[in-house]
C-alpha cells in the first residue's frame, strides 16, 4: 500500500513501515469506547473525540489493523462525573468495547476509574494531568493518562517565576478538583523556596457562571502575578476581568486554558498578549504552526472525515491518543486482548507529530508517564511562541 505524505506525517507511515508482528487477521471490528463532553460548559474539549474518530477513519480506509476495522463509540458525558460512569458502563457492558480511550477531564475520568479497574478494562490515555494517575499506579494499574502531570506544569511555571520575577507576589486561581489542586501543589513546592511569595489562593468550580469575585480578591491581595488553572471559559473570564479592572499582573496558564479560539479570543487577543503558558501539544488553530506539516495533515484529516467540526486545540490531544492507540494495537499483533493492550502501552517509544518539538513518548513498566515534561510558550497577541527557557 502506498503511504501518502499526510499519512506518514500523522505517524501512520512509521508504523506501517515496520514488519508485521504476525500475519494480518481479518475478523470483527475492534470496538473502542470514549466519553467526551459534546455538550455543557466544557464542550470545546469534545473536539478531542472528533479528532480520534477522524484518525481511526483514516486507519480504516487503509485497511485497518491486521485486516480489522476500528469502531470508535463516542458518548457525550457533558463533563459530568455521574454521566461519565453511566456511559462507561454502557460502553463496556452493552457495547463490549475492548478498552476506553482518551476520556476527557479529571473528575469525570476518575468517576470511571474504579469500575474499569475492577472490570480489568484498560482506561488508556486519559486527557488529564492530575497527579493521581501516577501516584496511584499500584491501586489502579489499568489506568493511564496521556498528559504530563499538572504538578509538573505547576513546577515549571513556578520555576520560571522564580527565575524571572524573584520578588513577585503570586495569586493563584484554580479549579477545586484533583487537577487544579495538583497544579497548585507544583506551584507551592517550588515557591516554598521563597516563603510568603504565594500571597493568595482562590478556587472555582466548573459550574460557576463567572470568576469575577475570585479575580477581585486576587487583586486586593496585592498580587502582581496570577497563575490560573481553569477551563477555557473561566480562563477567558479571568483575563478579561483583570484587564477591565486595569489590573495588569503577569498571567501564567496551565495547558487546559490555552486554546486561542476558546479562551483567548473571547478574552480579547490584545488583553491576552504576554500571557505565558505550559505547552506539550501543537495547537492547530494557532497560525504559528500554519506551515507545520504535521498540523497541516491533522487539519486535512479533520476536514475530510469530520467536515462539520470546528478546529480546536483539543484535536491535537485526540489525534495523539488515536495515534498511540493505533501503535498499541499494531504491537499487539493477533493477540488483541485487554491484557496485551495494557502490556503494549508499557512498551511505546515514538515521537507523535503533534507533540511540541523536544518531547517524546517512551514508556516501560517503570515509566508510566506517557508525556513527562512540558515547555513554556508566550502569546504575542496573535500566536503562541515557544520560549527558549
ZABA-587422 format. One record per residue (C-alpha): residue number from 1; residue in one letter; x, y negated, z. Coordinates in pm, 1 decimal. Layout:
+-----+---------+----------+----------+----------+
| num | residuo |        X |        Y |        Z |
+-----+---------+----------+----------+----------+
| NUM |       a |        X |        Y |        Z |
...
+-----+---------+----------+----------+----------+
//
This chain:
+-----+---------+----------+----------+----------+
| num | residuo |        X |        Y |        Z |
+-----+---------+----------+----------+----------+
|   1 |       x |      0.0 |      0.0 |      0.0 |
|   2 |       x |    136.4 |   -340.8 |    -95.8 |
|   3 |       x |    172.3 |   -576.4 |    201.2 |
|   4 |       x |     87.6 |   -938.2 |    137.3 |
|   5 |       x |    285.6 |  -1223.2 |    287.7 |
|   6 |       x |    -12.4 |  -1312.9 |    506.2 |
|   7 |       x |    -36.8 |   -957.5 |    642.8 |
|   8 |       x |    335.1 |   -943.3 |    714.1 |
|   9 |       x |    338.9 |  -1274.8 |    896.8 |
|  10 |       x |     45.2 |  -1173.6 |   1113.1 |
|  11 |       x |    257.1 |   -885.2 |   1234.0 |
|  12 |       x |     88.8 |   -607.6 |   1042.6 |
|  13 |       x |    368.2 |   -568.6 |    793.4 |
|  14 |       x |    616.3 |   -490.8 |   1068.5 |
|  15 |       x |    406.4 |   -204.2 |   1197.2 |
|  16 |       x |    309.6 |    -69.0 |    856.3 |
|  17 |       x |    673.4 |    -66.5 |    757.2 |
|  18 |       x |    757.3 |    174.6 |   1037.3 |
|  19 |       x |    740.6 |    551.2 |    976.2 |
|  20 |       x |    410.6 |    700.2 |   1087.7 |
|  21 |       x |    447.8 |    875.3 |   1419.6 |
|  22 |       x |    229.8 |   1159.5 |   1290.9 |
|  23 |       x |     19.0 |   1223.8 |    983.8 |
|  24 |       x |   -276.7 |    992.5 |    936.3 |
|  25 |       x |   -601.8 |   1135.5 |   1058.1 |
|  26 |       x |   -948.0 |   1049.4 |    935.2 |
|  27 |       x |  -1229.1 |   1050.7 |   1186.1 |
|  28 |       x |  -1472.5 |    842.4 |   1383.0 |
|  29 |       x |  -1431.3 |    471.0 |   1437.4 |
|  30 |       x |  -1206.3 |    359.7 |   1720.7 |
|  31 |       x |  -1450.5 |    168.0 |   1937.6 |
|  32 |       x |  -1311.2 |   -123.3 |   2139.6 |
|  33 |       x |  -1510.8 |   -346.1 |   2374.9 |
|  34 |       x |  -1463.9 |   -713.0 |   2457.3 |
|  35 |       x |  -1654.0 |   -958.2 |   2676.5 |
|  36 |       x |  -1612.7 |  -1326.3 |   2590.5 |
|  37 |       x |  -1811.9 |  -1644.5 |   2661.6 |
|  38 |       x |  -2003.4 |  -1714.0 |   2342.0 |
|  39 |       x |  -2233.8 |  -1941.9 |   2540.9 |
|  40 |       x |  -2213.5 |  -2154.1 |   2855.7 |
|  41 |       x |  -1960.8 |  -2413.5 |   2979.6 |
|  42 |       x |  -1658.2 |  -2215.0 |   2861.2 |
|  43 |       x |  -1798.7 |  -2116.8 |   2520.2 |
|  44 |       x |  -1489.5 |  -2261.4 |   2349.6 |
|  45 |       x |  -1297.1 |  -1957.8 |   2473.9 |
|  46 |       x |  -1529.9 |  -1733.7 |   2273.9 |
|  47 |       x |  -1312.7 |  -1813.7 |   1972.9 |
|  48 |       x |  -1070.0 |  -1552.3 |   2103.8 |
|  49 |       x |  -1327.7 |  -1281.0 |   2038.7 |
|  50 |       x |  -1394.6 |  -1404.1 |   1685.6 |
|  51 |       x |  -1021.2 |  -1402.6 |   1614.2 |
|  52 |       x |   -992.1 |  -1042.4 |   1737.0 |
|  53 |       x |  -1279.2 |   -942.4 |   1512.3 |
|  54 |       x |  -1118.4 |  -1114.1 |   1211.8 |
|  55 |       x |   -784.8 |   -943.0 |   1275.5 |
|  56 |       x |   -940.9 |   -597.4 |   1301.7 |
|  57 |       x |  -1142.4 |   -664.6 |    986.2 |
|  58 |       x |   -811.8 |   -720.4 |    807.6 |
|  59 |       x |   -671.7 |   -396.1 |    951.2 |
|  60 |       x |   -981.9 |   -206.6 |    840.5 |
|  61 |       x |   -954.5 |   -347.6 |    488.9 |
|  62 |       x |   -606.2 |   -198.3 |    474.7 |
|  63 |       x |   -737.0 |    143.9 |    572.1 |
|  64 |       x |   -748.6 |    121.3 |    949.7 |
|  65 |       x |   -533.6 |    316.4 |   1192.6 |
|  66 |       x |   -431.8 |    655.1 |   1053.3 |
|  67 |       x |   -747.4 |    658.6 |    844.8 |
|  68 |       x |   -974.5 |    548.0 |   1128.2 |
|  69 |       x |  -1150.0 |    211.1 |   1128.6 |
|  70 |       x |  -1159.5 |    -13.9 |   1434.3 |
|  71 |       x |  -1502.1 |   -123.2 |   1554.1 |
|  72 |       x |  -1488.9 |   -420.1 |   1792.4 |
|  73 |       x |  -1801.4 |   -460.7 |   2003.1 |
|  74 |       x |  -1824.4 |   -820.3 |   2127.0 |
|  75 |       x |  -2051.4 |   -901.9 |   2421.1 |
|  76 |       x |  -2139.5 |  -1250.4 |   2545.9 |
|  77 |       x |  -2091.0 |  -1282.7 |   2921.7 |
|  78 |       x |  -2148.3 |  -1659.9 |   2939.0 |
|  79 |       x |  -1836.4 |  -1678.3 |   3159.2 |
|  80 |       x |  -2044.0 |  -1537.2 |   3445.1 |
|  81 |       x |  -1886.2 |  -1254.0 |   3651.7 |
|  82 |       x |  -2210.1 |  -1061.3 |   3706.6 |
|  83 |       x |  -2280.0 |  -1060.2 |   3335.4 |
|  84 |       x |  -1923.0 |   -954.0 |   3262.4 |
|  85 |       x |  -1963.6 |   -645.4 |   3480.1 |
|  86 |       x |  -2306.0 |   -571.9 |   3334.1 |
|  87 |       x |  -2180.8 |   -599.5 |   2975.5 |
|  88 |       x |  -1868.0 |   -398.3 |   3053.9 |
|  89 |       x |  -2075.9 |   -112.5 |   3194.2 |
|  90 |       x |  -2294.3 |   -119.9 |   2883.9 |
|  91 |       x |  -1995.2 |   -106.9 |   2652.0 |
|  92 |       x |  -1826.2 |    176.5 |   2841.6 |
|  93 |       x |  -2127.1 |    390.8 |   2926.7 |
|  94 |       x |  -2361.0 |    308.4 |   2638.5 |
|  95 |       x |  -2126.3 |    228.3 |   2350.3 |
|  96 |       x |  -1849.5 |    468.0 |   2461.4 |
|  97 |       x |  -1565.3 |    226.5 |   2390.0 |
|  98 |       x |  -1211.1 |    359.3 |   2418.3 |
|  99 |       x |  -1091.4 |     54.3 |   2610.5 |
| 100 |       x |  -1172.3 |   -309.1 |   2688.1 |
| 101 |       x |   -962.8 |   -572.8 |   2514.7 |
| 102 |       x |   -894.0 |   -942.6 |   2566.7 |
| 103 |       x |  -1160.7 |  -1012.9 |   2826.5 |
| 104 |       x |  -1166.6 |  -1387.9 |   2887.4 |
| 105 |       x |  -1136.0 |  -1551.8 |   3228.0 |
| 106 |       x |  -1008.6 |  -1467.5 |   3572.6 |
| 107 |       x |  -1320.6 |  -1435.4 |   3787.9 |
| 108 |       x |  -1505.1 |  -1266.7 |   3501.3 |
| 109 |       x |  -1234.9 |  -1010.4 |   3426.0 |
| 110 |       x |  -1179.7 |   -940.8 |   3794.9 |
| 111 |       x |  -1550.9 |   -862.1 |   3827.8 |
| 112 |       x |  -1498.6 |   -567.4 |   3591.9 |
| 113 |       x |  -1156.9 |   -455.3 |   3714.1 |
| 114 |       x |  -1259.5 |   -220.0 |   3994.9 |
| 115 |       x |  -1521.3 |    -49.9 |   3777.9 |
| 116 |       x |  -1278.4 |      1.3 |   3488.2 |
| 117 |       x |  -1003.9 |    137.5 |   3711.7 |
| 118 |       x |  -1245.0 |    374.5 |   3885.2 |
| 119 |       x |  -1355.3 |    496.5 |   3541.4 |
| 120 |       x |   -992.7 |    510.4 |   3415.3 |
| 121 |       x |  -1072.5 |    286.9 |   3120.2 |
| 122 |       x |   -784.6 |     60.6 |   3007.4 |
| 123 |       x |   -850.4 |   -310.6 |   3057.4 |
| 124 |       x |   -592.2 |   -446.4 |   2815.2 |
| 125 |       x |   -450.5 |   -792.2 |   2753.4 |
| 126 |       x |   -690.8 |   -987.1 |   2971.0 |
| 127 |       x |   -688.4 |  -1358.4 |   2895.7 |
| 128 |       x |   -594.9 |  -1467.2 |   3246.2 |
| 129 |       x |   -271.4 |  -1553.2 |   3418.0 |
| 130 |       x |   -390.4 |  -1504.3 |   3775.5 |
| 131 |       x |   -107.7 |  -1351.4 |   3983.8 |
| 132 |       x |   -324.4 |  -1059.6 |   4093.3 |
| 133 |       x |   -272.9 |   -888.6 |   3755.1 |
| 134 |       x |     91.0 |   -835.5 |   3853.4 |
| 135 |       x |     61.6 |   -840.6 |   4232.4 |
| 136 |       x |   -189.2 |   -552.8 |   4242.1 |
| 137 |       x |    -48.5 |   -315.6 |   3977.3 |
| 138 |       x |    -37.8 |    -16.4 |   4212.5 |
| 139 |       x |   -402.6 |    -56.1 |   4306.8 |
| 140 |       x |   -525.0 |   -131.6 |   3952.7 |
| 141 |       x |   -290.9 |     47.2 |   3709.8 |
| 142 |       x |   -540.7 |     40.6 |   3421.4 |
| 143 |       x |   -547.8 |   -340.7 |   3401.8 |
| 144 |       x |   -303.7 |   -563.4 |   3215.0 |
| 145 |       x |   -301.1 |   -936.8 |   3142.8 |
| 146 |       x |   -162.4 |  -1090.4 |   2823.9 |
| 147 |       x |    -64.3 |  -1428.5 |   2969.9 |
| 148 |       x |    226.9 |  -1548.9 |   3178.1 |
| 149 |       x |    105.5 |  -1581.3 |   3535.9 |
| 150 |       x |    -38.8 |  -1913.9 |   3641.8 |
| 151 |       x |    212.4 |  -1904.8 |   3926.9 |
| 152 |       x |    489.8 |  -1911.8 |   3665.0 |
| 153 |       x |    315.1 |  -2200.7 |   3490.7 |
| 154 |       x |    286.2 |  -2393.5 |   3815.9 |
| 155 |       x |    651.1 |  -2335.4 |   3897.9 |
| 156 |       x |    764.8 |  -2455.1 |   3555.0 |
| 157 |       x |    555.0 |  -2771.9 |   3580.3 |
| 158 |       x |    683.0 |  -2844.6 |   3931.6 |
| 159 |       x |   1043.9 |  -2783.4 |   3826.3 |
| 160 |       x |   1003.9 |  -3048.8 |   3558.4 |
| 161 |       x |    854.7 |  -3292.7 |   3808.6 |
| 162 |       x |   1144.6 |  -3240.9 |   4048.3 |
| 163 |       x |   1399.2 |  -3284.3 |   3769.4 |
| 164 |       x |   1245.5 |  -3594.0 |   3608.8 |
| 165 |       x |   1035.6 |  -3758.9 |   3883.4 |
| 166 |       x |   1215.2 |  -3676.2 |   4210.3 |
| 167 |       x |   1024.7 |  -3944.2 |   4402.8 |
| 168 |       x |    683.2 |  -3861.0 |   4262.2 |
| 169 |       x |    367.7 |  -3839.3 |   4470.2 |
| 170 |       x |    175.0 |  -3545.8 |   4330.5 |
| 171 |       x |   -200.3 |  -3487.0 |   4337.7 |
| 172 |       x |   -347.0 |  -3153.1 |   4229.2 |
| 173 |       x |   -686.3 |  -3083.1 |   4071.3 |
| 174 |       x |   -758.0 |  -2714.4 |   4024.5 |
| 175 |       x |  -1029.1 |  -2454.0 |   3988.4 |
| 176 |       x |  -1135.3 |  -2297.4 |   4314.1 |
| 177 |       x |  -1064.5 |  -1941.4 |   4199.2 |
| 178 |       x |   -771.9 |  -1698.3 |   4184.8 |
| 179 |       x |   -643.7 |  -1860.0 |   3866.1 |
| 180 |       x |   -636.8 |  -2216.2 |   3994.5 |
| 181 |       x |   -500.9 |  -2107.9 |   4330.9 |
| 182 |       x |   -222.5 |  -1917.4 |   4156.0 |
| 183 |       x |   -120.0 |  -2224.6 |   3957.6 |
| 184 |       x |   -110.3 |  -2443.9 |   4268.3 |
| 185 |       x |     76.1 |  -2171.8 |   4456.0 |
| 186 |       x |    356.2 |  -2205.9 |   4199.8 |
| 187 |       x |    349.0 |  -2585.3 |   4230.4 |
| 188 |       x |    366.2 |  -2567.0 |   4610.6 |
| 189 |       x |    653.4 |  -2316.4 |   4610.4 |
| 190 |       x |    875.8 |  -2548.9 |   4407.3 |
| 191 |       x |    768.2 |  -2881.0 |   4559.0 |
| 192 |       x |    833.6 |  -2738.9 |   4905.8 |
| 193 |       x |   1192.6 |  -2843.1 |   4838.6 |
| 194 |       x |   1073.4 |  -3199.9 |   4898.2 |
| 195 |       x |    825.4 |  -3196.5 |   5189.4 |
| 196 |       x |    543.9 |  -3445.6 |   5150.2 |
| 197 |       x |    572.4 |  -3467.1 |   4771.8 |
| 198 |       x |    233.9 |  -3296.6 |   4722.9 |
| 199 |       x |      8.9 |  -3561.6 |   4874.7 |
| 200 |       x |   -342.5 |  -3442.6 |   4784.8 |
| 201 |       x |   -530.9 |  -3139.4 |   4656.7 |
| 202 |       x |   -882.7 |  -3132.4 |   4510.9 |
| 203 |       x |  -1073.9 |  -2828.3 |   4388.4 |
| 204 |       x |  -1350.6 |  -2796.3 |   4132.3 |
| 205 |       x |  -1595.8 |  -2532.1 |   4012.6 |
| 206 |       x |  -1682.8 |  -2449.1 |   3651.7 |
| 207 |       x |  -2046.4 |  -2526.9 |   3732.4 |
| 208 |       x |  -1977.5 |  -2885.3 |   3845.2 |
| 209 |       x |  -2104.8 |  -3141.6 |   3591.8 |
| 210 |       x |  -1808.1 |  -3378.5 |   3642.0 |
| 211 |       x |  -1478.2 |  -3411.0 |   3829.0 |
| 212 |       x |  -1516.9 |  -3785.6 |   3887.0 |
| 213 |       x |  -1514.2 |  -3764.7 |   4266.7 |
| 214 |       x |  -1201.1 |  -3549.7 |   4266.4 |
| 215 |       x |  -1011.5 |  -3788.8 |   4039.6 |
| 216 |       x |  -1116.3 |  -4083.7 |   4255.2 |
| 217 |       x |   -984.5 |  -3903.3 |   4565.1 |
| 218 |       x |   -651.9 |  -3829.0 |   4397.4 |
| 219 |       x |   -606.2 |  -4193.4 |   4300.3 |
| 220 |       x |   -693.0 |  -4304.4 |   4653.7 |
| 221 |       x |   -420.0 |  -4076.0 |   4791.8 |
| 222 |       x |   -151.6 |  -4285.5 |   4623.6 |
| 223 |       x |    -55.6 |  -4010.7 |   4380.2 |
| 224 |       x |    130.7 |  -4122.2 |   4068.3 |
| 225 |       x |    142.0 |  -3773.5 |   3915.5 |
| 226 |       x |   -152.6 |  -3538.9 |   3856.6 |
| 227 |       x |   -130.0 |  -3166.8 |   3790.3 |
| 228 |       x |   -454.2 |  -3027.2 |   3652.4 |
| 229 |       x |   -575.7 |  -2670.3 |   3617.3 |
| 230 |       x |   -928.1 |  -2668.0 |   3471.6 |
| 231 |       x |  -1131.4 |  -2553.6 |   3173.2 |
| 232 |       x |  -1123.3 |  -2788.4 |   2869.7 |
| 233 |       x |  -1442.6 |  -2975.3 |   2962.2 |
| 234 |       x |  -1317.7 |  -3062.1 |   3311.8 |
| 235 |       x |   -967.0 |  -3137.7 |   3185.1 |
| 236 |       x |  -1114.0 |  -3382.0 |   2935.0 |
| 237 |       x |  -1320.4 |  -3548.3 |   3206.8 |
| 238 |       x |  -1017.0 |  -3586.3 |   3434.2 |
| 239 |       x |   -804.5 |  -3752.5 |   3165.9 |
| 240 |       x |  -1086.7 |  -3984.6 |   3062.0 |
| 241 |       x |  -1186.6 |  -4079.3 |   3416.6 |
| 242 |       x |   -829.3 |  -4161.2 |   3517.5 |
| 243 |       x |   -796.9 |  -4390.9 |   3217.1 |
| 244 |       x |  -1130.7 |  -4560.6 |   3283.3 |
| 245 |       x |  -1015.0 |  -4633.6 |   3638.6 |
| 246 |       x |   -693.0 |  -4780.0 |   3498.2 |
| 247 |       x |   -504.0 |  -4517.9 |   3695.5 |
| 248 |       x |   -209.9 |  -4401.0 |   3485.1 |
| 249 |       x |    -48.6 |  -4100.0 |   3650.5 |
| 250 |       x |    185.1 |  -3868.6 |   3461.7 |
| 251 |       x |    -50.9 |  -3579.7 |   3386.7 |
| 252 |       x |     53.6 |  -3214.9 |   3368.1 |
| 253 |       x |   -181.8 |  -2943.1 |   3241.0 |
| 254 |       x |   -181.8 |  -2566.4 |   3253.2 |
| 255 |       x |   -230.6 |  -2367.8 |   2932.8 |
| 256 |       x |   -605.7 |  -2333.9 |   2995.4 |
| 257 |       x |   -680.7 |  -2700.8 |   2925.4 |
| 258 |       x |   -458.1 |  -2784.9 |   2629.3 |
| 259 |       x |   -698.9 |  -2746.7 |   2336.7 |
| 260 |       x |   -678.4 |  -3059.2 |   2123.2 |
| 261 |       x |  -1032.4 |  -3019.8 |   1992.1 |
| 262 |       x |  -1199.5 |  -2908.4 |   2315.2 |
| 263 |       x |  -1005.6 |  -3115.2 |   2571.5 |
| 264 |       x |   -800.3 |  -3397.8 |   2423.5 |
| 265 |       x |  -1032.4 |  -3523.1 |   2150.1 |
| 266 |       x |  -1326.3 |  -3564.4 |   2394.9 |
| 267 |       x |  -1092.5 |  -3733.7 |   2643.4 |
| 268 |       x |   -959.4 |  -3964.6 |   2373.2 |
| 269 |       x |   -635.6 |  -3898.8 |   2187.3 |
| 270 |       x |   -483.3 |  -4231.3 |   2292.8 |
| 271 |       x |   -572.4 |  -4161.4 |   2657.3 |
| 272 |       x |   -410.1 |  -3818.2 |   2625.8 |
| 273 |       x |    -81.6 |  -3949.8 |   2488.6 |
| 274 |       x |    211.9 |  -3848.3 |   2707.8 |
| 275 |       x |     37.5 |  -3557.4 |   2881.3 |
| 276 |       x |    272.8 |  -3264.3 |   2947.0 |
| 277 |       x |    155.4 |  -2904.1 |   2949.6 |
| 278 |       x |    268.5 |  -2545.3 |   2971.7 |
| 279 |       x |    263.7 |  -2352.9 |   2643.4 |
| 280 |       x |    308.4 |  -1997.2 |   2524.7 |
| 281 |       x |     88.5 |  -1986.6 |   2211.7 |
| 282 |       x |     80.7 |  -2193.7 |   1893.1 |
| 283 |       x |   -241.5 |  -2391.9 |   1852.4 |
| 284 |       x |   -388.6 |  -2350.6 |   1501.1 |
| 285 |       x |   -578.5 |  -2680.7 |   1541.1 |
| 286 |       x |   -254.7 |  -2873.5 |   1601.2 |
| 287 |       x |   -107.3 |  -3025.2 |   1285.1 |
| 288 |       x |    234.8 |  -2976.3 |   1443.7 |
| 289 |       x |    205.7 |  -2619.1 |   1313.4 |
| 290 |       x |     48.6 |  -2712.7 |    978.4 |
| 291 |       x |    344.9 |  -2575.9 |    783.2 |
| 292 |       x |    398.2 |  -2274.6 |   1008.0 |
| 293 |       x |    346.6 |  -1960.0 |    800.6 |
| 294 |       x |    201.8 |  -1760.2 |   1090.7 |
| 295 |       x |    -55.1 |  -2026.9 |   1172.9 |
| 296 |       x |   -149.8 |  -2060.4 |    807.4 |
| 297 |       x |   -201.7 |  -1684.2 |    793.6 |
| 298 |       x |   -425.4 |  -1686.3 |   1101.8 |
| 299 |       x |   -636.1 |  -1971.0 |    961.7 |
| 300 |       x |   -671.8 |  -1790.0 |    629.3 |
| 301 |       x |   -775.0 |  -1473.9 |    810.5 |
| 302 |       x |  -1037.7 |  -1654.7 |   1019.8 |
| 303 |       x |  -1180.2 |  -1830.6 |    714.0 |
| 304 |       x |  -1206.0 |  -1500.4 |    529.1 |
| 305 |       x |  -1365.9 |  -1285.7 |    797.5 |
| 306 |       x |  -1530.4 |  -1544.3 |   1027.8 |
| 307 |       x |  -1614.0 |  -1829.6 |    788.6 |
| 308 |       x |  -1863.4 |  -1993.1 |   1027.6 |
| 309 |       x |  -1616.8 |  -2009.5 |   1317.4 |
| 310 |       x |  -1459.2 |  -2339.3 |   1419.4 |
| 311 |       x |  -1085.4 |  -2326.5 |   1471.5 |
| 312 |       x |   -978.4 |  -2336.1 |   1835.6 |
| 313 |       x |   -659.0 |  -2275.8 |   2032.5 |
| 314 |       x |   -812.3 |  -1959.1 |   2180.7 |
| 315 |       x |   -785.4 |  -1797.0 |   1839.3 |
| 316 |       x |   -411.1 |  -1762.1 |   1891.8 |
| 317 |       x |   -475.4 |  -1557.0 |   2205.8 |
| 318 |       x |   -735.2 |  -1342.6 |   2030.5 |
| 319 |       x |   -510.3 |  -1281.7 |   1731.5 |
| 320 |       x |   -223.8 |  -1181.8 |   1959.1 |
| 321 |       x |   -444.5 |   -947.4 |   2163.1 |
| 322 |       x |   -562.3 |   -775.6 |   1845.7 |
| 323 |       x |   -206.8 |   -756.9 |   1710.5 |
| 324 |       x |    -84.0 |   -594.2 |   2031.7 |
| 325 |       x |   -379.6 |   -352.6 |   2042.3 |
| 326 |       x |   -311.3 |   -251.7 |   1681.7 |
| 327 |       x |     53.1 |   -184.0 |   1768.2 |
| 328 |       x |    -54.2 |     23.5 |   2069.3 |
| 329 |       x |   -289.2 |    233.0 |   1854.9 |
| 330 |       x |    -23.0 |    288.1 |   1589.6 |
| 331 |       x |    219.1 |    404.9 |   1857.2 |
| 332 |       x |    -47.3 |    645.5 |   1984.1 |
| 333 |       x |    -40.3 |    835.5 |   1654.4 |
| 334 |       x |   -303.9 |   1106.8 |   1657.2 |
| 335 |       x |   -326.0 |   1110.2 |   2035.2 |
| 336 |       x |   -568.0 |    822.2 |   2068.3 |
| 337 |       x |   -674.4 |    883.2 |   2426.7 |
| 338 |       x |   -716.8 |    645.6 |   2715.6 |
| 339 |       x |   -411.0 |    790.7 |   2890.8 |
| 340 |       x |   -190.9 |    744.7 |   2585.4 |
| 341 |       x |   -327.6 |    398.1 |   2513.3 |
| 342 |       x |   -219.1 |    293.1 |   2862.0 |
| 343 |       x |    119.7 |    461.3 |   2820.9 |
| 344 |       x |    188.7 |    282.9 |   2492.2 |
| 345 |       x |    111.4 |    -58.7 |   2640.5 |
| 346 |       x |    416.6 |      7.0 |   2857.8 |
| 347 |       x |    639.6 |     60.9 |   2553.3 |
| 348 |       x |    598.2 |   -258.1 |   2349.7 |
| 349 |       x |    884.4 |   -456.0 |   2202.3 |
| 350 |       x |    785.6 |   -719.2 |   1946.7 |
| 351 |       x |    750.7 |  -1091.2 |   1889.3 |
| 352 |       x |    389.9 |  -1170.8 |   1792.4 |
| 353 |       x |    393.9 |  -1452.0 |   1541.0 |
| 354 |       x |    157.9 |  -1674.9 |   1738.7 |
| 355 |       x |    385.5 |  -1699.7 |   2042.8 |
| 356 |       x |    582.7 |  -2024.3 |   2057.6 |
| 357 |       x |    945.5 |  -1984.7 |   1946.8 |
| 358 |       x |   1170.5 |  -1819.7 |   2202.6 |
| 359 |       x |    908.7 |  -1594.2 |   2364.6 |
| 360 |       x |    877.0 |  -1217.7 |   2318.0 |
| 361 |       x |    667.9 |   -921.4 |   2434.9 |
| 362 |       x |    876.1 |   -646.9 |   2592.8 |
| 363 |       x |    704.2 |   -407.3 |   2834.6 |
| 364 |       x |    803.4 |    -97.1 |   3026.9 |
| 365 |       x |    667.7 |     93.2 |   3328.2 |
| 366 |       x |    868.7 |   -150.3 |   3541.6 |
| 367 |       x |    786.8 |   -459.8 |   3335.4 |
| 368 |       x |    412.7 |   -517.1 |   3324.5 |
| 369 |       x |    425.5 |   -886.8 |   3234.5 |
| 370 |       x |    337.1 |   -893.6 |   2864.2 |
| 371 |       x |    449.7 |  -1256.3 |   2824.4 |
| 372 |       x |    665.7 |  -1351.2 |   3119.2 |
| 373 |       x |    758.1 |  -1715.6 |   3062.6 |
| 374 |       x |    630.8 |  -2049.0 |   2927.0 |
| 375 |       x |    773.2 |  -2358.1 |   2763.6 |
| 376 |       x |    667.7 |  -2720.2 |   2812.3 |
| 377 |       x |    514.7 |  -2943.3 |   2546.7 |
| 378 |       x |    412.9 |  -3309.7 |   2537.0 |
| 379 |       x |    124.7 |  -3469.2 |   2348.0 |
| 380 |       x |    226.0 |  -3762.0 |   2125.1 |
| 381 |       x |   -125.9 |  -3885.4 |   2051.7 |
| 382 |       x |   -165.3 |  -3654.7 |   1752.9 |
| 383 |       x |     25.4 |  -3332.5 |   1815.1 |
| 384 |       x |    180.1 |  -3124.4 |   2089.8 |
| 385 |       x |    562.5 |  -3130.9 |   2065.1 |
| 386 |       x |    769.2 |  -2857.9 |   2230.2 |
| 387 |       x |   1014.7 |  -3006.1 |   2478.7 |
| 388 |       x |   1379.0 |  -2904.6 |   2494.5 |
| 389 |       x |   1383.0 |  -2891.9 |   2874.1 |
+-----+---------+----------+----------+----------+
//
